Amino acid sequence: MTPDTIVNLGQQAIVVTVQLTAPILLSTLFVGVLIAMFQAATQINEMTLTFVPKLIVMALIMLFAGSWMLSLLVDYTRNLFRDIPNLIG
């Protein structure tokens, strides 16, 4: 295994990780900002007011994008296992 191969594997792993986490993180960030603006406008300081909507949005994103996320992860893992002989020798 050459250092270039290891760097390439690391880059692929980071790209897949970003692709898997971006929908969830960006949607919860958007909802968090909306709730924070609502709290600032109404001066309500309730912690569960931000937690519960974020949790609901995360569950909805997992419901709608879960199959895509799983197929992306399975494809990456299959490709990685398939390339093991090429990576070793």
Buried (B, 14 or more C-beta within 10 A) or exposed (E): EEEEEEEEBEEEEEEBEEBBEEBBEEBBEEBBEEBEEEBEEEEEEEEEBBEEBBEEBBEEBEEEBEEEBEEBBEEBEEEBEEEEEEEEE
